[in-house]
Amino acid sequence: MSHNTTEVLVGGVVLAAAIGFAVYAGQTTGFGRGSGGYPLTASFRSLEGVTVGTDVRLAGVKVGTVTDMALNPQTYRADTKLSILKGIELPDDSSAVISSEGLLGGNFVEIMPGGSFDYFTPGAEIVDTQGSVSLISLLLKFVSGSGSSSDGDSSADGESGASE
């Protein structure tokens, strides 16, 4: 009987720990807070590295999440729906930029507040957007452009030397 009671107690502790981890994970990712905000939309040229659930940040602080993404077949842009926490009022001339946490970090949507005294209403569209920049394309431009820029620099130096 004591052997059976021990198994039940250990099983209960394991179950309680699993529930605790699930609650913590839900709070950390904001899983249960989908209805706690107001919607905004934005259209980006490129959403590389952004998925549903990606953070929306203002001054480095999480103020919302990406709730939906779809390709607009007329404009070939990524139409995005954002959920911003209630109590966060964004000026209606704010911009949305896809930013990176670093070389190995993920991307997030950064809100750059404007200076307007009017604020976005629920369902409004952020018109000023900037898509993500591909690190590989930047490296390719740097590598392919490094030879041509050094040639241009040497000819500029030759001209300045000749004029002096």
N, C-alpha and C positions, 0 to 999 in steps of 0.2 A: 504494500500500500504506500509506503514512504517513497519507493522508487517511482511510482506513478505520479505522486504529488510533486516530486522534484521536476519531472518532465513537464508537467502542466505549468509550474512556476517559471521554468526556463523558457518555455514556449511563449508565455505571456510577456516576459521581458523582451524577447526578440520581436514579438508583434508590436509592442509599445515603441520600441526603438525604430522599427520600420515606419510606423505611423508618424513619429517625430521627424524622421528624415523626409518623408513625403510632404509634411506641412512646411518644413523649412525650405525645401526645394521650390514649393509653390509660392512662398512669400518672396524668395530671392529672385525668381524669374518673373514675378508679377502675374502669374498664371490666373489667379482668381480675381484680378482687378480689371478685367476687360470692360466692365460697365462703369467704371469710376472716372470716366473722362468724356471729353467731347471730340467729335471727329473733325479732321481736316484732310484735305486732299492736296497732292502735289504731283507734278509730272516731271520725270527725270529722263535725261538722255541715256544714262547708264546707271543701273543699280547693282553693279558688280560687288559681291561680297555682302549684300543686304538680303535678309530673308524675313519672313513673317516672324514677329517676335523680337526683331532687332531694336535696340534702344534708340529713343529720340532724346537728345541731350541739349540742355541750354546751360552754357558756362560750365560744362563738365558734369552737370547734375542730371540724372535721369528724370525727364518730365513726361515721358510717354513711350509708346511702342508702335512699331509698324504692324498694322492689323491685316492689310491686304495688298497684293501687288498683281497687276495684270498688264499685258501688252495692249496698247491702243492701236488697232489695225489701221486707223487713218493717219495718225501722226508718227507711228513707229517709236513711240516713247513709252516708258514704264509709268503707268498711272498707279499711284500709291495712296493708300489710306492710312492716316496716322491717328492715333488716339492720344490726346493730350490730357493730363490730369486736371481735374476740376480745381479751380483756384489759381491756375496758371493762365494769366491773360497775356497773349502775344500781340504786339502791335501789328496792324494789317499790312505794313510794308516790310515785315520780316522776311528773311530768306532761309531756304533749307539747302544744306550742303552735305554731301556724302563725305565723311571724314574717316581717317584710319587711326587706329590706336597705336600704330607703329609698324615696323617691318613685319613682325610675326603676328600682330594683333588683328582682330577683326575690324570691320567697318561699322559705322553707326551714322545716324542722321543727326546732324548738328543744326540747331536753329540759331540763326544770327538775328537778334532782335533789331528792329528798325527804330525810328524816332517818332513815329506817328502817335497821335493821341487817341486814335480809333483802334479798336481791337478786332481780331478775327471773331466771327460768329460761328457757331457750330455748323459744320458742313462747308465752310468757305475753302477757297483754294489758295495755296501758297504759290504765287506766280513766279517769283524769283527763285530759281533752283539751279544747282550745279551738281552734275553727276559725278560718279567716282572716276578717279584717274587710275588707269592700269599701271602697276609698277613695271610690268614687263615692257609695255610700250614706251614708258619713260626711259628705261635702260636701253632699249633699241635706238631711240632718238639720240641719247647721249653717245652711244658707241658709234653710230653712223655719222653723227654731227661733229664728233671730236676731231676728225681729220680735216674737214672742211673749215672749221672755225680756226684751226691753227694756221692753215694756209692764208686765211683772210687776215689774221693777226700779223703774220710775217710781212704781208704786202703792205699793211697799214704802217708797220714799223719802218719799212723801207721808204715809204712816201714821206713820213715825218722826218726821217733822217735826211732825205734829199732836200727838203724844204728849209732845213736849218742851215 
